[in-house]
Amino acid sequence: MIVVKLQGGLGNQMFQYAFAKNLAMQNKTTLNFDLSFLLDKSPRENFVFRDFDLDIFNLNIFAEETKKQSVLKKIKSRLTTSKVFNLKEKHFYFEESNFLKGKNSYIDGYWQSEKYFKEIEYQLRKDFSFKHLLTSREELMNEKIKSTNSVCVNFRRTDFVDLKNSAETHGAVGLDYYYEAIRVIENKISNPVFYVFSDDIDWCEKNFKIDHPTIFVSHKYKGPKFSSYLNLMSNCKHFIIPNSTFAWWGAWLSVFEEKIVIAPTNWFKESSLQDQTQDLLPNNWIKL
């Protein structure tokens, strides 16, 4: 059995699931979740509490609502001769040796690299199909996105601006990055239409000004746990994303074969983490 500790928001949980799913498939064993970190709502300073969000997808898996030690005890009770490996992510960059820990493992980390799951891309695209149908209003927006040379522009702000820990670790990407990315898009495609998605859409409407058709996608289109938002983003043809795993997955899920994805070179403001990001972005994405 592979048990994965889920932590962080939807984008982080998707990375954790993707690596764990690959391990489970390689070892021909089952996969379970440990939700103890998400369920622990003990007061913490400068912290954003998250919930289990993978239930927006058509995953055929049972979520273990239990603590780490009881999960390990449950695994061990099912085994007679096999060893249980505690696999803790040591570095932010990809390490192939993480695949060699055996079929009975408890994994704890973020695993933010396509290299951890590229070989099961087809399976993941099935797993990450959306459970909730778009509403009629959302579907109208979806039709606009699909019928235009759509460019998803995502802004991540809120905690990256307002919370000290997040602001110091991640930091919000500035407008200069977006304007430079738009110049790249202008040189590569014709008649772009920019669809702006954000956790702070009001700020975007006031501050993001460009000489192209621009549609600010309000949270009327977010759907359950922002599933419709991610769905709409993934149907865009091209992407300008910030240092956000939610936006990363919106771009990755897009099936447009000629998609252009532009992402910031500096994913972290904290230099010790930034120095470990060489495997975070797929090779065919443009770094600015």
N, C-alpha and C positions, 0 to 999 in steps of 0.2 A: 504494500500500500504506500502511496505517496500522499503525504499530508502537507498542505501549504498554508502558512500563516498569511492571512489577508490583512493588509494595512493600507492606509491612505485612501484617496478617492477612487473614482471609477477607473481612470487611466492607469493608476498604479495597480489596482486589482486585476486589470486586464493583462498587464505584464506578468504578474505573479501567476495568474491562471495559465497563460500561454507557456511559460517555462515548465510549470508543474504538469501540464497536459502532455508536453513533449516527453518529459521523463516517464510519465505513466505509460505512454504508448511505446516508448523504446523498451521498457521493462515488462510490458504486457501485464500491467497490474492496475489496480483501481486508484482513483483520486478522490480525496476528501479535503474539505476546508476546515481550518481552525479559525473561528470567528472571535476568539476571546479578546483580542486587541480591539476589535471594532465594538464589541459589546461593553467594554470597560469604559464607563462614563465618569470615572473618578476625576475630580477637578484637576485641571492642568493649566498652567499659565502659558499664554501665547500659543494656544493649540486649537486646531479646528477638528472637531469630532466628526467622524465619518460613519456611514452605515454600510451594510452589505448592499452593494449595487449591481452585482453580476446577475441578479434575477431579472434584469431588463432583457436578457438574452435567452435563447432557447437552449440552455445547458441542461443536460441530463445528468445531474449530480446532486448529491445530498450535502447540505451544509452542516458541518459539525459545530454545534453551539456549545463548545466546551473549552476548557483551558488546556494549555500545552501539555502539562504533565499527564493529565488524564487521557489525552490523545495518544501520547507515547505508551502509556500503560495499556491502552486498548490495542495498539499495534502489537506490542510485545506479547500480549495474551494470545494473539493469533499465530504467533511464530514459535517454532521449536528450535531451529538451528540457525536461523538467519539473524544477522546483526541489524539493528536499527541505527541509521546514520542521522546525525544532526548536522544538516547542511546550512551553515550560516554564511551569507555573502560577505566576503572579505574586502572586495574592491568593487567599485562601480562599473569598471570595464569588464568585458566578456572574458571568462576563463573556461576553456574547454574541459578542464579537469572536473568541473561541477557536474558533468554528465556521468562521472565514473563512481558515484557514491552508492550504487546498489538499488535494488527494487523496493526496499523498505526504508523510506527517508522522510524526515521532517525538515522542510525547507523554509528558511527565514531570510528574506531579502527583498530587493526590488527588481532585479533581473531586467534592467531596461536596455535591452539590445535585441534587435531582430535575429541576431545570431543564435539566440537561445531557442528559437522556434521556427526559423525560416523553412525547415524541411517539412513542417506540418501546416504550411500556410493554407492549403486547401481545406483541411479539417477545421482550422481556426475560423476561417471565413464562414463556414457552416455554423460553428458554435456561436459566433458573434452575430448571428442573424437576430433581428429585433423581434421581440415577443409581441410588442404593442403595434397595432396598425396605426398609420397616420390618420389624424382626423381630416375632415373635408377641408378645413382651412389650411392645415399643414400640407395636405396633398397639393393644393393650389400653389403653395410656395415651392414645393418639390418640383412641380411641372415647370415653373419658371427657371429654377436652377438647372434642370436637365435640358431645357430648350435654349439656353444662352451659353456664351463662353464664360462660364461662371468661375469666379475666383473666391474661394473661402478665405476671409481675413479674420483671424481669431485674436482677440485681446484677452489676456489673463491679468486681472488686477486684484481687487478685493484684498485677500490675505497677503498677496505678494507686495502690496503697498502699505496696508494698515497694520499688519502684525510684525512685531520686531524680528522675531526669529525667521519668519518667511522672507521678510524684506532683506535681511542680511544674508540669508543662505541662497535664495533664488534671485530676488530683485525683478521688478517689472521691466519688460523690454520697452525702450523709448520709441517715440514717434519717428525719429530719424531712421531707425531700422525699417519701419514699414514703408516709408517713402522711398528708400533705396530699393526695397524689394519690389515696389510697384514699378520703378524704372526698369528693373529686370523683366518683369512681366510685359511691360509695354513693348520691349524689344523682341519678345518671343511669340506673342499671340496678338491677334487683331480683335477689336471690338470687345474687350473684356467688360464684364459686369461684376462688380465687387459686392459680395454678400458678407456683411459684418456680423460676427457672432461674438458674444462676450458675456462674462459674468457681471459687467458694468456697462450695459449698453447705453445708458444715459450719458455717461462720460464720453463714450465714442461718438455719439451724435453731436456733442458740443465741440469736440476737439479733433476729430478725424475728417479732414477736408481734402478731397481730391477732385480732379477734373475728369471724372468718369462716372457713369451711372453707378450709384451706390444704394444698396438696400440694407437697412439696419434691421436685423432679424430680432424682434423683441422676444421676451420670455413668454409671450402668448403662444409661442411655438415650441416651448421646451419639452412638453410631454412629461410622463412619469419619470422622475429621477433624471431629467434632462435627456431621456432616450431619444425623443423626437429631434432635439437639437443635434445630437450626434449623428442621427440618421440623415438629417438634412445636410449637415456638413459633409458627410461621406459621399454624398451624391454630387458634390461640386466637381468640376474638372481639374481645377488647379488650387494651390494652397499657399498662403502665407501664414505661418504659425509662429507663436511665441514659444517660450520655454515651458510648455504645458504638455503633460502626458495625455490629457483629454484631447487636445488638438493633434498631438502626434498620431493617436489612433484614428481620429477623423480622417487624416491624410492617408494613413496606411490602409484603411478600409476601402478607400476609393478604388474602383475597378477600371477607371478611365486609363487606357493604355498609354496615352501620351501626356499624362499628368505631370505638371511641374510643381515641385514642393520646395518651398524656400523656408529655411529654419535658421535661427540665430546660432552662430558659432559658440557664443558664450551662453551656455545653458544654465550655469550657476554663477552667482555673484561671488560665492566663496571659492577662492582659488584652489584649495586642496581638493574640492569636488570637481571643479572645472577641469583640472588636470587629468581626471579619470573618465572623460566623456568621449573618448575617441571611437567607441563602438555604439554610441547612442543613436546616431542618425544613419539611415541606410546610405550606401555609397552614391546612389543616383540622385540624392536630394542635394539641393544647392545650399551652401552655408554662407551666411553673410555676417 
